[in-house]
Amino acid sequence: MIVVTGAAGFIGSCMVSLLLKQGYTDIIAVDNFDNPIKERNLDGKEVSQKVNRNEFFEWLDQNHQTVIFIFHLGARTDTTEFDAEIFEELNVKYSKKIWQACVKYDIPLVYASSASTYGAGELGYKDDEKQIPKLAPLNPYGQSKQIFDLWVLEQSQKPPYWAGLKFFNVYGPNEYHKSRMASVIFHSFKQIKANGYVNLFKSHHEKYEDGNQLRDFVYVKDVIDICLFLMENQEKGGIFNLGTGKARTFLDLAKATFDALSIKPDIRFIDMPADIREKYQYFTEANMSKLKAAGYTRPFCTLEDGVEDYVQYYLEKEAYY
């Protein structure tokens, strides 16, 4: 059995789909299953069992003998949430229990970290584990991921294999439920359909013109391919970046969305919400040399190709992966 936490969520449900497509049919889906919109991500996916996240450790105590791998992709991911207690409970304490269970029962583990741990990027975006204690995340979400990464690195007892993945800006199918936290591609598509134009945030940083804020946008299909690769090639572990290694502007992203719809671009700018203005990353770009050294050499989807696939095969059809 392969366990996927956050299985009804964006990346988790895509991971479930890929595993099934690859012939891994004994999947245990772990989530809270309280959001009917989110649960549509699992429609048509024949998982062996759904386990509520609050009951998972009791379930694991009884079934660990047949679990061969855990993908811990469940987390509270709202970067606009500033209640640190929520993140402490879901992103830190729960993740520690996952790790400890994997140690106890000798189960390999891949878990989701985040590029938000890099903060404003003062130290760059290289996944050097010696640099991790120096990082300064900008919000409680990033801080929770940083706390867990640091705790992991301090542990003398480890699972037989483990990898933490610092996800950069992931976009793609199955994010319909994410509301404000869905990707800019998702929101751009909705705006184009409703109004014919796209609103992007103005820059509040003198070094960046409006729309020229830069992020490393990575298609979810690349993300889950890497997760699968690590499960099937349990050689080099540790904490890895997971982006494309190429930063692109929000203007590039908006134009790619218009192009995918064969519509002439109409891009406008609005003020960035005050609650995120001081906690905003203006540039992210993953250094991907460590993952390549671990053996992953497949090319990443370009922003244009990824957006075209997402828009034409999923958003236009309201389809799921």
KEKE-3310 file (N, C-alpha, C; in steps of 0.2 Angstrom, whole numbers, plus 5000, padded with zeros to 4 digits):
npx = (5004:5002:5003:4995:4995:4984:4976:4965:4967:4975:4989:4990:4979:4982:4994:4989:4982:4992:4999:4990:4988:5001:5000:5000:4990:4985:4981:4980:4971:4972:4965:4955:4942:4931:4926:4916:4918:4932:4933:4929:4940:4945:4935:4931:4943:4950:4953:4960:4956:4949:4955:4952:4961:4963:4962:4972:4984:4981:4975:4987:4995:4989:4990:5003:5012:5010:5012:5021:5026:5026:5018:5018:5009:4999:4994:4992:4990:4988:4995:4991:4986:4987:4987:4997:4996:4987:4996:5006:4999:4995:5005:5017:5017:5009:5016:5028:5023:5021:5034:5040:5032:5036:5049:5048:5041:5048:5046:5048:5049:5042:5040:5031:5039:5042:5045:5043:5050:5062:5060:5063:5073:5086:5097:5098:5093:5097:5097:5105:5108:5115:5113:5100:5096:5098:5089:5075:5059:5044:5031:5019:5015:5027:5036:5032:5035:5048:5052:5049:5058:5070:5069:5068:5081:5089:5086:5092:5087:5080:5069:5070:5072:5071:5064:5063:5053:5055:5043:5040:5031:5018:5006:4991:4979:4965:4964:4953:4946:4953:4952:4956:4969:4972:4982:4989:4987:4975:4966:4968:4962:4949:4946:4948:4938:4926:4927:4936:4948:4964:4968:4983:4994:5000:5018:5026:5039:5054:5063:5056:5046:5028:5020:5032:5037:5045:5043:5046:5038:5030:5024:5011:5011:5025:5029:5023:5029:5042:5040:5036:5048:5057:5052:5053:5067:5076:5088:5097:5094:5086:5084:5076:5075:5060:5057:5057:5069:5070:5065:5050:5041:5025:5019:5022:5016:5002:5001:5003:4992:4981:4986:4984:4970:4968:4966:4967:4979:4974:4979:4979:4982:4982:4981:4991:4985:4984:4987:4996:5007:5019:5024:5028:5035:5046:5055:5058:5068:5072:5087:5092:5101:5104:5094:5096:5108:5104:5099:5088:5084:5075:5067:5059:5042:5039:5033:5024:5020:5015:5004:4996:4992:4986:4975:4968:4965:4960:4955:4946:4937:4933:4938:4946:4962)
npy = (4994:5011:5027:5042:5058:5072:5069:5073:5085:5098:5095:5082:5074:5074:5067:5054:5051:5049:5039:5028:5028:5023:5010:5007:5001:5000:5011:5022:5035:5049:5062:5076:5076:5085:5094:5096:5101:5100:5086:5082:5080:5067:5060:5046:5040:5025:5022:5012:5014:5027:5037:5046:5060:5063:5050:5043:5039:5029:5020:5017:5011:4998:4994:4995:4985:4983:4994:5002:5015:5032:5047:5062:5075:5083:5098:5114:5127:5141:5156:5168:5167:5171:5165:5157:5146:5137:5133:5127:5116:5108:5108:5106:5099:5088:5083:5079:5068:5060:5058:5051:5040:5034:5031:5022:5012:5009:5015:5022:5039:5054:5071:5087:5102:5119:5133:5145:5145:5152:5165:5182:5179:5183:5175:5168:5154:5141:5124:5120:5111:5116:5129:5131:5134:5147:5154:5165:5165:5174:5173:5165:5152:5149:5149:5138:5127:5129:5127:5113:5107:5111:5103:5090:5089:5089:5076:5061:5048:5041:5039:5024:5029:5046:5061:5079:5091:5107:5115:5126:5138:5131:5125:5120:5107:5102:5112:5118:5120:5129:5143:5159:5155:5148:5146:5159:5157:5150:5160:5170:5164:5163:5177:5182:5175:5180:5194:5198:5203:5203:5206:5211:5211:5227:5232:5235:5238:5245:5240:5232:5233:5235:5220:5213:5206:5191:5174:5156:5146:5130:5116:5105:5092:5090:5091:5079:5069:5070:5066:5053:5048:5049:5040:5028:5027:5026:5032:5044:5055:5068:5086:5094:5107:5110:5116:5124:5130:5141:5157:5166:5180:5188:5194:5187:5175:5179:5183:5170:5163:5170:5168:5154:5153:5159:5173:5191:5199:5208:5217:5223:5233:5232:5237:5229:5218:5225:5216:5207:5213:5217:5205:5199:5189:5194:5189:5172:5158:5142:5133:5120:5110:5100:5091:5086:5080:5070:5061:5065:5069:5073:5085:5100:5106:5120:5136:5141:5130:5122:5130:5131:5117:5116:5125:5122:5108:5106:5118:5124:5113:5110:5100:5086:5080)
npz = (5000:4996:5004:5003:5010:5012:5001:4994:4990:4980:4974:4980:4975:4962:4963:4967:4956:4946:4952:4951:4937:4934:4938:4951:4962:4975:4985:4998:5004:5012:5021:5027:5021:5021:5013:5000:4987:4986:4987:4975:4967:4969:4963:4953:4955:4960:4974:4987:5000:5010:5023:5037:5042:5056:5061:5056:5061:5071:5061:5054:5064:5064:5051:5046:5042:5028:5022:5010:5006:5010:5005:5011:5008:5013:5021:5029:5018:5017:5013:5017:5030:5047:5059:5069:5077:5070:5060:5067:5073:5061:5051:5058:5070:5066:5055:5061:5068:5058:5052:5064:5064:5052:5055:5066:5060:5049:5036:5020:5015:5007:5009:5009:5008:5006:4995:5001:5012:5009:5011:5007:4999:5001:5003:4992:4982:4984:4988:4999:5013:5024:5024:5028:5041:5042:5035:5032:5033:5027:5032:5043:5037:5029:5039:5047:5039:5038:5051:5053:5043:5049:5061:5056:5050:5062:5067:5073:5071:5057:5043:5032:5019:5014:5009:5007:4999:4992:4986:4973:4964:4961:4949:4940:4936:4946:4956:4959:4971:4979:4980:4985:4986:4974:4959:4949:4936:4936:4941:4932:4920:4924:4926:4913:4906:4912:4911:4900:4902:4912:4929:4936:4950:4955:4956:4971:4974:4971:4962:4953:4939:4936:4935:4932:4942:4947:4947:4950:4941:4941:4933:4939:4935:4932:4945:4952:4944:4948:4962:4960:4954:4965:4974:4967:4965:4977:4982:4983:4996:5006:5007:4994:4981:4971:4958:4942:4939:4931:4932:4928:4922:4929:4919:4908:4911:4911:4898:4892:4896:4889:4876:4876:4875:4863:4863:4861:4872:4886:4899:4915:4930:4947:4964:4976:4989:5005:5016:5012:5007:5013:5014:5003:4990:4978:4969:4964:4961:4958:4962:4954:4953:4963:4963:4950:4951:4959:4950:4942:4927:4917:4905:4910:4909:4899:4903:4894:4887:4898:4903:4892:4891:4903:4903:4891:4891:4904:4912:4902:4900:4912:4919:4927:4933)
capx = (5000:5005:4999:4995:4991:4982:4975:4959:4969:4978:4995:4989:4975:4986:4999:4985:4980:4998:5001:4985:4990:5007:4999:5000:4982:4983:4982:4977:4970:4972:4963:4949:4936:4925:4925:4913:4921:4939:4933:4928:4947:4945:4930:4933:4949:4948:4958:4958:4953:4949:4956:4952:4968:4963:4961:4977:4989:4978:4975:4994:4997:4986:4991:5009:5016:5008:5013:5028:5029:5021:5019:5015:5007:4994:4996:4988:4995:4986:5000:4988:4983:4993:4987:5003:4994:4985:5001:5009:4996:4994:5011:5023:5015:5006:5022:5033:5021:5022:5041:5041:5029:5040:5055:5045:5038:5053:5043:5051:5044:5043:5036:5031:5041:5040:5050:5042:5055:5067:5059:5064:5078:5092:5103:5098:5088:5100:5094:5110:5105:5119:5110:5093:5095:5099:5083:5070:5052:5040:5024:5018:5015:5034:5039:5030:5038:5055:5053:5049:5064:5075:5068:5070:5089:5091:5085:5097:5083:5077:5066:5075:5073:5067:5066:5058:5053:5053:5039:5040:5024:5015:5000:4989:4973:4963:4965:4947:4944:4958:4949:4961:4976:4974:4987:4987:4984:4968:4962:4968:4957:4942:4945:4947:4931:4921:4928:4940:4955:4967:4971:4989:4996:5006:5024:5027:5046:5057:5067:5052:5040:5022:5020:5038:5039:5047:5043:5048:5031:5031:5018:5010:5013:5032:5030:5022:5034:5048:5039:5036:5055:5060:5049:5056:5074:5077:5096:5100:5088:5088:5079:5077:5071:5056:5054:5060:5075:5069:5060:5047:5037:5018:5016:5023:5011:4996:5001:5002:4985:4978:4987:4980:4963:4968:4963:4972:4980:4972:4982:4978:4986:4978:4985:4992:4981:4989:4989:5002:5011:5025:5026:5028:5042:5047:5059:5060:5071:5075:5093:5089:5107:5105:5090:5099:5113:5101:5097:5082:5086:5070:5066:5053:5037:5039:5027:5019:5017:5011:4998:4992:4989:4981:4969:4964:4963:4957:4950:4941:4933:4931:4940:4951:4968)
capy = (5000:5018:5032:5049:5062:5078:5066:5076:5092:5099:5090:5075:5071:5073:5061:5048:5049:5047:5032:5024:5027:5019:5003:5006:5001:5000:5018:5024:5042:5052:5069:5077:5074:5089:5099:5092:5103:5097:5079:5080:5079:5060:5056:5041:5037:5019:5021:5006:5016:5034:5037:5053:5062:5062:5043:5040:5035:5023:5015:5015:5006:4992:4992:4997:4980:4982:5001:5003:5022:5038:5054:5067:5081:5087:5104:5120:5131:5148:5161:5174:5165:5173:5162:5152:5140:5133:5130:5123:5110:5104:5108:5105:5093:5082:5081:5076:5062:5056:5056:5047:5034:5031:5029:5017:5006:5008:5016:5027:5045:5060:5076:5093:5108:5125:5138:5151:5145:5156:5172:5187:5176:5186:5170:5164:5148:5134:5119:5118:5110:5120:5136:5131:5137:5155:5156:5169:5165:5180:5172:5159:5146:5148:5148:5131:5123:5130:5123:5106:5106:5111:5098:5084:5089:5087:5070:5055:5042:5043:5033:5021:5034:5052:5067:5084:5095:5114:5117:5133:5140:5125:5127:5114:5104:5100:5117:5122:5122:5133:5150:5164:5152:5145:5149:5165:5155:5149:5167:5174:5161:5165:5184:5182:5172:5184:5201:5199:5206:5201:5211:5208:5216:5232:5231:5240:5237:5250:5236:5228:5236:5231:5214:5210:5202:5185:5168:5150:5142:5123:5113:5100:5086:5089:5089:5072:5065:5070:5062:5046:5046:5048:5033:5022:5028:5028:5032:5050:5059:5075:5092:5096:5111:5108:5121:5123:5133:5147:5162:5170:5186:5187:5196:5181:5170:5181:5182:5163:5162:5173:5164:5147:5154:5163:5180:5196:5201:5214:5216:5229:5232:5234:5237:5223:5219:5227:5211:5203:5218:5217:5198:5196:5187:5197:5184:5166:5154:5136:5130:5113:5106:5095:5085:5083:5076:5064:5057:5067:5073:5075:5092:5103:5109:5127:5140:5142:5123:5120:5134:5128:5111:5117:5129:5119:5101:5106:5123:5125:5108:5109:5093:5084:5075)
capz = (5000:4996:5008:5001:5014:5007:4995:4991:4989:4973:4972:4983:4971:4956:4964:4967:4949:4943:4954:4948:4930:4933:4940:4959:4963:4982:4987:5004:5003:5019:5021:5032:5018:5024:5008:4994:4981:4986:4986:4968:4965:4969:4959:4948:4956:4964:4980:4992:5007:5013:5030:5040:5044:5063:5062:5052:5065:5073:5056:5053:5069:5063:5044:5044:5039:5021:5019:5007:5005:5012:5002:5015:5004:5016:5025:5028:5014:5016:5015:5020:5036:5051:5065:5069:5080:5065:5056:5072:5073:5055:5047:5062:5075:5062:5051:5066:5070:5051:5052:5069:5062:5047:5058:5070:5055:5043:5030:5016:5016:5004:5012:5005:5011:5002:4993:5005:5017:5007:5012:5002:4994:5002:5003:4986:4982:4983:4993:5003:5020:5029:5024:5030:5048:5041:5031:5036:5030:5028:5034:5047:5033:5028:5046:5049:5034:5040:5058:5052:5039:5054:5065:5052:5050:5068:5069:5073:5069:5051:5039:5028:5014:5015:5005:5008:4993:4993:4981:4971:4962:4958:4945:4936:4937:4953:4961:4959:4978:4983:4981:4984:4985:4968:4955:4945:4930:4937:4942:4925:4916:4927:4924:4905:4904:4915:4909:4894:4904:4918:4933:4940:4956:4954:4960:4977:4975:4966:4957:4948:4936:4937:4931:4931:4947:4944:4950:4947:4940:4940:4932:4944:4932:4934:4952:4954:4941:4953:4968:4958:4953:4971:4977:4963:4965:4983:4982:4986:4999:5008:5005:4987:4978:4966:4953:4935:4938:4927:4934:4923:4925:4929:4912:4904:4913:4909:4891:4890:4897:4884:4870:4876:4873:4857:4864:4862:4879:4889:4905:4919:4936:4953:4970:4980:4995:5010:5021:5009:5003:5016:5015:4996:4986:4971:4964:4966:4956:4961:4959:4953:4952:4968:4961:4944:4954:4962:4944:4938:4921:4912:4905:4913:4905:4899:4906:4889:4886:4904:4903:4887:4893:4909:4900:4885:4893:4911:4914:4897:4900:4919:4919:4933:4932)
cpx = (5004:5001:5000:4991:4989:4979:4969:4961:4972:4983:4993:4985:4978:4991:4995:4983:4986:5000:4996:4987:4996:5006:4999:4993:4980:4985:4977:4977:4968:4970:4957:4942:4930:4923:4922:4916:4928:4938:4931:4935:4948:4940:4933:4940:4948:4954:4955:4954:4954:4950:4956:4959:4968:4963:4967:4982:4987:4977:4982:4996:4994:4988:4998:5013:5015:5010:5020:5031:5023:5023:5015:5014:5002:4997:4991:4993:4993:4991:4997:4985:4989:4992:4992:5001:4991:4990:5005:5006:4996:5000:5017:5021:5013:5012:5027:5030:5021:5029:5042:5038:5033:5046:5053:5044:5043:5050:5046:5046:5047:5038:5036:5034:5039:5045:5049:5046:5061:5066:5060:5070:5085:5098:5103:5093:5091:5099:5100:5108:5109:5116:5103:5092:5096:5093:5078:5063:5049:5034:5024:5018:5023:5037:5038:5034:5046:5056:5053:5055:5070:5075:5070:5078:5092:5090:5090:5093:5079:5074:5071:5077:5069:5069:5061:5059:5051:5049:5039:5033:5021:5008:4998:4982:4972:4964:4958:4944:4948:4957:4955:4968:4977:4979:4984:4985:4977:4964:4962:4963:4950:4941:4944:4940:4925:4921:4932:4947:4957:4969:4977:4991:5001:5012:5024:5035:5049:5061:5063:5047:5034:5022:5026:5041:5040:5046:5045:5041:5032:5025:5017:5012:5021:5033:5029:5026:5040:5046:5039:5043:5058:5058:5052:5063:5076:5085:5098:5093:5091:5082:5081:5073:5067:5053:5057:5067:5075:5063:5057:5042:5029:5015:5017:5017:5004:4995:5000:4995:4980:4979:4984:4973:4962:4964:4968:4973:4977:4974:4982:4981:4982:4983:4986:4989:4986:4991:4994:5007:5018:5028:5027:5035:5041:5051:5060:5063:5075:5082:5091:5095:5107:5100:5092:5104:5111:5098:5091:5084:5081:5069:5059:5049:5039:5033:5022:5016:5012:5004:4993:4988:4984:4975:4965:4961:4959:4952:4945:4935:4930:4933:4946:4957:4967)
cpy = (5006:5023:5038:5053:5069:5075:5069:5083:5092:5094:5083:5071:5069:5067:5054:5046:5046:5040:5027:5022:5023:5012:5002:5007:5001:5006:5019:5032:5045:5060:5070:5076:5078:5094:5096:5095:5100:5089:5077:5078:5071:5056:5052:5038:5031:5018:5015:5008:5024:5034:5045:5055:5061:5055:5039:5036:5029:5018:5013:5010:4999:4989:4993:4992:4980:4989:5001:5010:5026:5044:5058:5074:5085:5092:5109:5125:5138:5153:5167:5173:5167:5170:5156:5146:5135:5129:5125:5116:5105:5103:5105:5098:5087:5079:5077:5069:5057:5053:5050:5040:5030:5028:5022:5011:5005:5009:5022:5033:5051:5065:5083:5098:5114:5130:5145:5151:5150:5163:5176:5185:5180:5181:5166:5158:5142:5130:5116:5117:5114:5127:5136:5135:5145:5158:5160:5170:5171:5179:5166:5152:5144:5146:5141:5126:5123:5126:5116:5104:5106:5105:5091:5084:5087:5080:5065:5049:5045:5037:5030:5025:5040:5057:5073:5089:5102:5116:5124:5134:5135:5127:5120:5112:5102:5105:5121:5124:5127:5140:5155:5161:5148:5149:5155:5163:5154:5155:5171:5171:5163:5173:5185:5180:5177:5191:5203:5202:5202:5206:5207:5214:5221:5230:5237:5240:5241:5246:5233:5233:5232:5225:5210:5207:5195:5179:5161:5146:5135:5120:5107:5093:5084:5087:5082:5067:5064:5066:5055:5044:5045:5041:5027:5022:5030:5028:5039:5054:5065:5080:5095:5102:5108:5114:5119:5125:5139:5151:5165:5175:5184:5190:5190:5176:5172:5181:5175:5161:5164:5169:5157:5148:5158:5169:5185:5198:5208:5214:5222:5227:5235:5234:5231:5223:5220:5221:5206:5207:5217:5210:5195:5195:5190:5193:5178:5162:5148:5134:5123:5108:5100:5089:5082:5078:5069:5059:5059:5072:5075:5082:5094:5106:5116:5130:5140:5135:5121:5124:5132:5122:5112:5120:5125:5112:5101:5111:5124:5119:5106:5102:5092:5080:5069)
cpz = (5000:4999:5005:5006:5010:5001:4991:4989:4982:4971:4974:4978:4964:4957:4964:4960:4945:4945:4951:4940:4929:4936:4947:4961:4970:4985:4993:5004:5010:5018:5026:5028:5020:5019:5001:4987:4980:4984:4979:4964:4965:4965:4953:4949:4962:4969:4984:4998:5008:5020:5032:5043:5052:5065:5059:5056:5069:5067:5054:5058:5067:5056:5042:5040:5031:5018:5016:5006:5008:5008:5007:5012:5008:5021:5024:5024:5013:5018:5018:5027:5041:5058:5066:5073:5075:5062:5061:5073:5067:5051:5051:5066:5071:5058:5055:5067:5064:5051:5058:5067:5057:5050:5062:5065:5049:5036:5026:5016:5011:5007:5008:5010:5006:5001:4997:5011:5016:5009:5006:4997:4995:5002:4996:4987:4980:4989:4997:5010:5025:5029:5027:5036:5047:5037:5035:5032:5031:5031:5039:5043:5032:5034:5048:5045:5036:5047:5057:5048:5044:5058:5062:5052:5056:5071:5068:5070:5063:5048:5035:5022:5016:5011:5006:5002:4994:4986:4979:4969:4958:4955:4942:4939:4944:4958:4962:4966:4982:4984:4980:4983:4979:4964:4951:4939:4930:4938:4936:4921:4918:4925:4917:4903:4906:4912:4903:4896:4910:4922:4937:4945:4953:4958:4965:4979:4969:4960:4952:4946:4937:4932:4930:4937:4945:4949:4946:4947:4938:4939:4937:4941:4932:4941:4954:4950:4945:4959:4966:4957:4960:4974:4973:4963:4972:4985:4986:4989:5001:5006:4999:4985:4972:4962:4946:4934:4934:4929:4928:4926:4925:4922:4907:4905:4910:4901:4888:4891:4891:4877:4870:4874:4867:4857:4864:4869:4881:4897:4909:4926:4942:4959:4974:4986:5001:5015:5018:5007:5006:5016:5008:4993:4979:4966:4968:4960:4959:4958:4959:4952:4957:4966:4954:4946:4957:4956:4940:4933:4916:4912:4908:4908:4905:4901:4900:4888:4892:4904:4898:4888:4898:4907:4896:4887:4900:4912:4909:4898:4907:4921:4925:4930:4936)
residu = (MET:ILE:VAL:VAL:THR:GLY:ALA:ALA:GLY:PHE:ILE:GLY:SER:CYS:MET:VAL:SER:LEU:LEU:LEU:LYS:GLN:GLY:TYR:THR:ASP:ILE:ILE:ALA:VAL:ASP:ASN:PHE:ASP:ASN:PRO:ILE:LYS:GLU:ARG:ASN:LEU:ASP:GLY:LYS:GLU:VAL:SER:GLN:LYS:VAL:ASN:ARG:ASN:GLU:PHE:PHE:GLU:TRP:LEU:ASP:GLN:ASN:HIS:GLN:THR:VAL:ILE:PHE:ILE:PHE:HIS:LEU:GLY:ALA:ARG:THR:ASP:THR:THR:GLU:PHE:ASP:ALA:GLU:ILE:PHE:GLU:GLU:LEU:ASN:VAL:LYS:TYR:SER:LYS:LYS:ILE:TRP:GLN:ALA:CYS:VAL:LYS:TYR:ASP:ILE:PRO:LEU:VAL:TYR:ALA:SER:SER:ALA:SER:THR:TYR:GLY:ALA:GLY:GLU:LEU:GLY:TYR:LYS:ASP:ASP:GLU:LYS:GLN:ILE:PRO:LYS:LEU:ALA:PRO:LEU:ASN:PRO:TYR:GLY:GLN:SER:LYS:GLN:ILE:PHE:ASP:LEU:TRP:VAL:LEU:GLU:GLN:SER:GLN:LYS:PRO:PRO:TYR:TRP:ALA:GLY:LEU:LYS:PHE:PHE:ASN:VAL:TYR:GLY:PRO:ASN:GLU:TYR:HIS:LYS:SER:ARG:MET:ALA:SER:VAL:ILE:PHE:HIS:SER:PHE:LYS:GLN:ILE:LYS:ALA:ASN:GLY:TYR:VAL:ASN:LEU:PHE:LYS:SER:HIS:HIS:GLU:LYS:TYR:GLU:ASP:GLY:ASN:GLN:LEU:ARG:ASP:PHE:VAL:TYR:VAL:LYS:ASP:VAL:ILE:ASP:ILE:CYS:LEU:PHE:LEU:MET:GLU:ASN:GLN:GLU:LYS:GLY:GLY:ILE:PHE:ASN:LEU:GLY:THR:GLY:LYS:ALA:ARG:THR:PHE:LEU:ASP:LEU:ALA:LYS:ALA:THR:PHE:ASP:ALA:LEU:SER:ILE:LYS:PRO:ASP:ILE:ARG:PHE:ILE:ASP:MET:PRO:ALA:ASP:ILE:ARG:GLU:LYS:TYR:GLN:TYR:PHE:THR:GLU:ALA:ASN:MET:SER:LYS:LEU:LYS:ALA:ALA:GLY:TYR:THR:ARG:PRO:PHE:CYS:THR:LEU:GLU:ASP:GLY:VAL:GLU:ASP:TYR:VAL:GLN:TYR:TYR:LEU:GLU:LYS:GLU:ALA:TYR:TYR)
# end
